[in-house]
């Protein structure tokens, strides 16, 4: 429908079931939804379901490849892609999305599997601007340039929040702008996000972001980290390879960093970059936080014990927390009636409770009680939700119980009928029916006799 121009902008699709795409595992595989000539412009809500075994194999041609090829101002949310295998040769290759234009929104999504392409290749999206929230990618990504575990390139501006990538990212050939989470970002804001896979490229290679900003635009990285090894030739950094007019706030890198020119434990090369609570550890193998450039603030070298102390103080995110699955709450629907409308269903969501703030908490610290209070508030909020859900389920159970009793009573009335009485009534009705037939037959014969006499 999309590729034939039959879908308008104000349209929403909601997925009702999990989908297995293994039937499209031969030849070129799946045909992406949306193409450079006909973009997908609507809203797609996966409704918490999973699409598995997406297969695309176009090693000699093809651009804008993924479950969605090209979208324009669209919203994609609440969907998981598992065991994807996407291979393309040209531009914009991703698991979920090839190319996203004009404030595309990706929310509560994840991708597992491998993505292989040319330039602008990402585990979730090849290139996109707009917003990516509560999403993650875990598979390997390989290509030539502008590669990211989550996103290859942001075309204009991008906001990435509560996202992560755990797969390895490998750039061959030119191998420029390669990042664990994002390859190339122009005017990007990355917060509460991380990358843990190894990153390999040639130029502008970073554990979290390959290259950020150019010209008058800025890139802001806050409350984020990278723990994977980073290998390149020039502009190689544990967190950021090349940064222009940006900021790094409350963030750090721990992976081993290897390169030839402009290599730093935190930043490879930076121009006009502001550092605030920015750290790199001795495990990076670098004695300088910044390879080359001009920056404001200091990239501070700490030991792993020192890093753990900063984490316990709540200054930095904890890389030890098990937070890979950042897809938001899981949605469930219970059928409590015989109809398909909302009156016969109860829908609810169950979300995890983040207690990572308690890891390594020093009870002697002044703010320890405040931290515990915040965790208790989040627990109480979830208890309130579950209590309200329990009340709804109990009410539905009572209604179902009453309906069940009525059905049993009706069934008992039918089963307990007086068989003898019903048999007598049946025979009586049969006799009456036969007598009526006889009388009618006699009545029909009388005119015939009169006609014979005449």
N, C-alpha and C positions, 0 to 999 in steps of 0.2 A: 504493500500500500504506500509506504514512504517513497520507494524508488519510482513509483508511478505518479507521485504528486497528489495522492488522495487524502492526505492528512493535514489538517490545519494547525495553527499555533495553539489554540485554546482547546486542546484535546488531551485526555489523560488515559493511559493504559495501566491496568492493575493486574499483576500476575496472580493467577489463582492456584497454581500448582508448581512443584519442582519440574524441571524439564531436562531430559537427557538428549543431548545433541549428537550422540554417537552415530546416528543414521547419516550424518553429514561428514563422515570421516574418510571419504574417498575423493580423489580428484583434487580440485581446488578447495573443496570443503564448503564451509558456510559462506553465504553471501551477506555481507554486512548490511545492517539497517541504516540507510542513508548513504549517499554518495556525493562527490563533489558537485554534481549537477542537481541533486535533490536531497537537501539536508533534512534530517529529522528535527522537527521544531516543537515537538510536544513534550509531555511529561510521561516518564515511565517509572512506575512504582512496582518494584519487585515484591513488595508485601512480605519481606522476610524469607522468600523462597530462594532456591539454589538452581542455577543453570550449570550443568556439568558437561565436560568433554567437548568444549568448543574447539573446533579444528579448522584452521585456515592454512593452506599451503600454496603460496604463490611466490616461490623463490626467484623467479625471473621477471616478475612484473608486479604491479599492484601497489596502490597508495591508499591511505585512509582505511586501514584494516583493523578490525576488532569486532566484537559483538555488534557495536554501533560503528559505522564507518565515519561519517561526518554529521555532526549535529550543530545547530545554530540556535543559541539562546534556549537550549533545552534543559530539562532537569531529569537526572537519573538518580534513583534513590532506592535504598532498602533491598539490594540485590547482591548475591554472592555468586562468583564464578569459580568453579573448581576444576582442576585438571585441564586447564586451557593449553593449547598448543598452536601458537600463531606464528607463522613465518611469512615475511614479505621482503621485498627487495628495495623498494623506494622509500617514500616519506610517510611519516605519521602511522606508526604501527603500535598497537596497544592491545591488552587483553580485553578490557571493557570498551574502550573508545579509541578510535584513530585520531580524529581531529575535532576539537570543540571550539566553537566560535561564539563571540558576543555573550559573555557572562554565563557560560555553561555552568550548571551546578551539579556536583557529584556528592551525594550524602549517604552515609551508612552503607558503604559498598566494600567488597573485598575481592581479590583475585589471587588464585593459586595456580601455578603451572609455569610454563616457559614462553617467552616472547622473543622472537628473533627478527631483526629487520635492518634497514639501512640507517638513515638519519631520522631523528625525532622518534625514538622508540622508548616506550615505558611499560612497566609491568601492568599498570592500569590504563594509562592514556599516553598516546604518542605526543600530542600537543593540545593544550587547552588554556583558556583563560577563564576567569570567574572564581569559583569556590570549590574546594574539596574538603569535606568535613567527615570525621569519624570513619575513615577508610584506610585499608591497608592492602599491601601486595607482598606475597611471600616467594614468588617464583624467580627463576633466573632471567636476566635480560642481557641480550647480546646484540651488537650493531656496530655502526661506524662512528657516528657523532651525535651529540645531543641525546644522551641516554640517561634514564633515571629509573630506579627501582619502582617508583610510583608513577612519575610523570617525566616524559622526555624534555618538553620545552613548554614554557608559558608564552603564548604569542604576544600578549599585551600585559595584563596584570593577573595575578593569581593570589588567592588566600588559601593556605593549607593549614588546617587545624585538627589536632588529635588524629594524626595519620602516621603510618609507619611503613617501612619496607624491610624485609628480612632476607631477601634473595640477593644473590651475587650479580653485579653489573659489570659487563666486560665490553669495552670499546676497542674495535680493531681499525686498521687503516689510519685515517686522520686522528681518530680517537679523541676528539676535543669535546669539552663540556660534558663530562661524565660524572654523575653523582649518585650516591646511594639512594637518595629519595627523589631528587630532581636534577636534571641535567643543566638546563639553561633557564634562568628566571630573569624577567624584566619587570621591575616594580612588583616584587613578591613580598608577602608576609607569611612566614612560616612560624608556627607556634605549637608548643606541646606535642612535638613530633620527633621521630627518631629513625635511624637506619642502622642495621646491625650486620649487613652483608659486606663482603669484600668488594672493592671498587678498583677497576683497572682501566687505564686509558693512557693517552699521551700528553695532552695539554688541558689545563683547567679541569683538574680532577679533585673531587672532594668527597669525604665520607658521607656528608649529608647533601651538599649542593655543589655542583661542578663550577658554574659561573653565575654570579649574581649581579644584575643591573648593568646599565651602560648609559652614558650621557647624563641627563638630569634626573633619571629615575633612581629609586632606592630599593634595597632589599633589606628586610628586617627579619632576623632569626632570633627567636626568644624561647626560653624554656625548652630547649631541644638538645639532642646529643647524637653522636655517631660513635659506634664501637668497632666497626669493621676495619680491616686493613686497607690501606690506600696506596696504590702503586701507579706512578706516571713518570713523565720526563720533566715537564716544566709546569709551574703554577699548581703545585700539589699541596693540599692541606688536609689535615685530619677531619676538619669540619667543612671548610669552604676552600675551593681551589683558587678562584679569582673573584675578588669582591670590589665593587666600585660604589662609593657613596652609600654605604649601608650601615647596619648596626648588628652587633652580636651581643645578646643580653642573656644572662643566666644560662649559658650553654657551655658544652664541653665536648672533647674528643678523647678517646682512649686507644683507638686502633693504631697499629704500627704504620708509619708513613715512610715511603721510600720514593726518591726522585733524584733528579740531577740539578735542575736550576729552580730557584725560587720555591723552596720547600720549607714548610713550617708545620709544627705539631698541631696548630689550630688553623692557620691561614697560609695559603701559598703566596699570594700576592694581594695587596689591598691598597686602594687609593681612597682617602677620605672616609675610612671606615671607623666607626665608634665602637669601642669594646667596653662592656660593663659586666663585671662578674663573668668573664670569659676565661676558661681554663683548658689546659691540656695536660695529660699525665706523662710520667716518665716512660710508660709502656709504648708511647708513640715512637720512641727511639730518637726524638729530636730535642735539641737543647734550646732551639728558638721557636717561639710560638708563631712568629711571622717570618716568612721567607724573605720578602722584599716589599717595599712600599711605605706609604704614609698612613698612620692611623692615630686615633685618639683613644687613650686608655692603654691598658696593658693586658696581654695574653699571659696569664699566670701559670707557671709550671707547678704542679702538685704531685705528690705520690698518690697511690691508690688509697692509702689510709687517709690522707688529707681529703681526697675526693669523697670518701665515705662520710667524713665528718661534715663536709658541706651539704651532702645529701641529708644527713640526719638533722641538720639545722633547717631544712626546708628551702635552702637556697637553690638547689639543683634537683632535677628529676632523677629518680632512681633507675639506673639501667638494669638493676636486678629484679625489678617488679615484673611479674608475668602479665604483660599487657598487650601481647601481640594482637589478640582479638579485640580491636577497637570498634567493631561494628556495634552499633548501639544496642538497645534492648531488643529482645526477641519477641516477636508478635505471635499470639496464639488466638485461635477462634474455637469456641466450644459451641456445638450445636445442641440447643436445649428445647427445640420445638420441631414441628413437622414442616415448617415453611422455610423459604430461602431468604426472607427479609430479616432486618436487624432485630425485630421483635422475637425471633426464634434463635438468636445467637448472642453470645457474650464474648466480646473481644477484649484482650488485655495484653500488656507487655510486662516482661520480667527483665530487669536490667541488673547487672552486677554491681556490687558495692566495692568501691575502691578504698582499701585500707592500707595501701602501700605507705601512707604517711606515718604509720606506726612502726614500720621496719626500722630498727636501729634507733628508735626514739629514746632519748636520754630523759628520764623522768625528773632529773634534777634541774633541767633547763627551765627557764622562766616561762617559756611559751608552750611547755609540754601539755599543760591542762587545756590550753586553747586548741591545740592540735587534736587532742582526744575528744573535746567537745564537738568539733567540726565533724569528726568521724561518727560520733553518736547521733548528731543531727541527721546525717545522711542515712544512717540505719533506721532512725525513727520515721523518716520520710517514707522509706520503703515499707516499713511495718504498717504505716497508715494506708498505703496503696493496697497492700495485701489484705488488711482488715476490711476495707471497702469491698474488695473482690470477694472475700469470704462471705460477707453479708449477701451479696448478689447471688452467689452460688447457692447459699442456704435457701433463699427465697425461691429460686428456680427449682431447687430440689423439692420443696414443699408443694409447689404447683404440679410438678411431675408426679409426686406421690398421690395427690388428689385425683389427677387424671387416671393414674393407674388403678386406684380403688374403684372409680366409676367404670372403667373397662372391665375389671374383674367382676363387678356386680352385674353388668350387662351380660357378660359371658355366662355367669352362673344362672341367670334367668333363662337364657336360651337352653343351656344344658339340662336344667331341672324341669322342663316342660312335661305335662302329663301325657305320656305316650298313648295310653288307652283312650283318653278323651280326644286327643288329636286324631287317632285312628278312626274312632267312631264318627267324628265330624267329617273325616275324609270320605268314609263309606257312604254316609248320608248324602253328601254332596254328589257322589257318583250316582246314587239311586235317583236323586232328583234330576240329574242331568240326563240319565237314560230315559226316565218317564217323560221328560219334556220332549226328548227326541221322538218317542213313540207317539205322543199326542200330535206332534207336528206332522208326523208321517201320515197318521189317520186323517187329520184335517186336510192334508193335501190330496188324499185319495177320494174324498167325498165329492168334490167337483168333477172328478173324472168319471165317477159312476153316473152322476146326473147327465153328463154329456153323452154317455153311452145310451141312456134311456131316450134322450131326445133324438 
